[in-house]
């Protein structure tokens, strides 16, 4: 870290979105559940738990209640929309804000720092009065990715779907610039990617609404795309995520489509439910081509987030969160409709899919131990939603073999985000580790990074790392361990 950055960290600075500076105390005061102008127009995504923050904060030597496990050495990072400005508050939807990454650095039982930074697209850098980074673009798209952040081949990558490039950050969340996989990425990437624990390779299904395509992409451990399969998919559907097994890729072609071609835009959101459009799964062998996709028709529904997938005896098992329909209401986003955890059993040869609901709680953001991705797993974790625009009220742990679950609930007025599983040590059993998530503490008026023992989440956090500010509800993130 440079001397200038070290000095900034010791001071605990706050940077305002308009480009000025203030104190960390100013940032903390501004972090409470304040309302903004959009709330007067009835937009829940500009107020309360979703309200954007307006300062970039660096805070060091964070206070902790409980004890941070010594084995946690790395960074917990989470991305999410955080608009710099909102031109039309009444039409604002949650997924449109520029990405802001919130991170906590843990080492030797200490929480060394918290910091948050906007991803610097050229548009963001220009509005902050900073030097433009420039760099490659796809179809001249300049957007600060706001959906996910992961580490692959030594690169911290902020992700978004729809055709834009990922952006690379450094380990202190400063933006390096657009990342095109060393010139090998043929278009945009995706909001979700799977790093296969068996090979270390990254798999993604990229789609683009402007110049319609769907591509299955594989990047090698050298950070270069080594495989591309163009898959004909008509109608410009939203393909937010996909599933990966040891031998197959599962595609979700479902009835949510790009709206300018339907005449049904919803509150400015560019995708909408398409009544009458068929729903289908595509099963593609990892080494297959476009003609090898086996399309299986299913009942209309929508899947934002699968939990995991694996195969056995010729069948594919999918654990996922299913909506009966989505993006057909006046305000697209969390809480529009409930979603439920299901198990789908897919027989590609017979062309059949069997569904089984596993829980009657509304849940989202399912995750598993990342070492079990593409393989059979016993445990899964999800966010339990409360009523009213998807404000999450707790975490659920599922034992998918026994059919049981347990829950951790936050205190009244709080919230909690997607939980990331971290094994307690190399070679630890599947459920032997920690769950980490940002949780807003209404009594304190700020957010904690909570650490729960995955084997007993009902007991509550083993550590609460107290941040000086509120972290708005966001989307996806990762635990990025220190290199050994």
Phi, psi and omega in degrees: 000138182290160178303320181298318180290323177299317179297319179298319180293320180296325180287331186073062188277159173232130178249130180275151182300336180281355175109349178276181178235158177211190180268164177297326178296321176301317180297319180294317178298323181283356186269354180293175185284064181282161178255149179244177187303327182297334182296330178297338178263010175079025180263109184290343183273006174241016182210175175058222184294339181266350188304132179294153172264159190241005183232149168261126189242142164236123177230138184241161178050062186289140176291149184228135167258128188092209184221127177285125179304135183298334183287348181275100178232104182164206184231131170262119184235142177217136181256160176182160180292135177210085189298136172291314177220157178231110183285324182231084185304323183294332183259003184293136173238154193302322189281003188264347185287153176298147183289137171233130180257131177249130184223150174231132179259122179246140176194134174055041178076010181239153171258099190287321179201158164238141173208153176225141181212139169294143169290129186270085160291171177299323181295318179293313180301319179296319180291334177272003178072027182253167178294136179285141182275331185057208183112180183292155174221161173246122181054032178060024178281130179232090184224138178279106187305135191234014192248321187208163169214133179215170178247128179217130177052036178083009182244129171277114188242122171272131190242152171205160182260179169095358176123348180280156177283153167291160175243140179266138175244162171267183187283002172245016172076014172281139183282129174272317177147181178301146182237120181247029178056049177059040176082008184256353180283122186284340180207229172274183176250241185198166177283335182229141175219155178243124171267112184293118182294341180281328186242341185079000181277153178259132178241140179208155170243109183261141174224160180221133180275329187285316178235088200298126172205159168230127184229131168269124186237143174230127176249136180280174182292350174277001179081014180246141177290124182250348183213138178218130175235118177274124186245118178293119177223110183281161168089003177054056179285157171279118181240076190294327185212178180208177176234150182227132172246185180299328186235353187225158171247132179249123182257142180248100176257096192235167192280050167238121189228164178299124194280332180305340180263001176249343184074017184234053176296141182244112175049038178082349180287132189279004178234151180209157175297137182245093180302137178091344179284137180292151174248140182204155172255140173250128179248113184243124171301141181305326181261014183269175177246184183305323182287349183268358178290128175258114182267130181239123179285142178225171177295147179303136180188182173218142178235114172277318191221110166287155175272308180188170179212149176204169181227152181201131178053040176082357179253150177250128176256127177244126166255127188204170176252123188246133170258141172298321174198162184207155178061044175233014180251183183287341183221094183292139177146190183302141177084355179300316176213153178285153174232150187228147178287131179226159170247123175251132175250121188249126173251097184296329182288312180282344180073035184235151177227126176253136181248145175216120175283135184255347184201145177263003172280144172284123182224164174206181177051057180286143178218161172227172169305120185298342176287345181261359179303136182076357183237167179301135180229151178259324188248150174214162185224144181210166176266130176268127185265145172263169180292147173097088175054040166064026178289116186285138186252351182180181176244145177240134172252129181251133166260101189282346175277315181275343182075028180245170179207161170220163191221145170245125182250142175275163179291160181305138179086355182265182173212170177208144183258187178308137180261137178251132179270136178231121178296149183290334181194163175301134179082004179294155177297165188306318184258009182268094182175205189233148169252134182235137181199153170279134180224125179281132179255106185297326181293321181276339182073024182207177187254147172248149161270113182262143177238118180245145172287120186298332182284350180205069184289335181296340180287348180089177187295141169278341177209139170240116179263115191272113176276155182277358187220171172274137172258118181298156172304134184226205188246256194242158179202189186211155165264125182244101184289155173298147176293138181277000000 
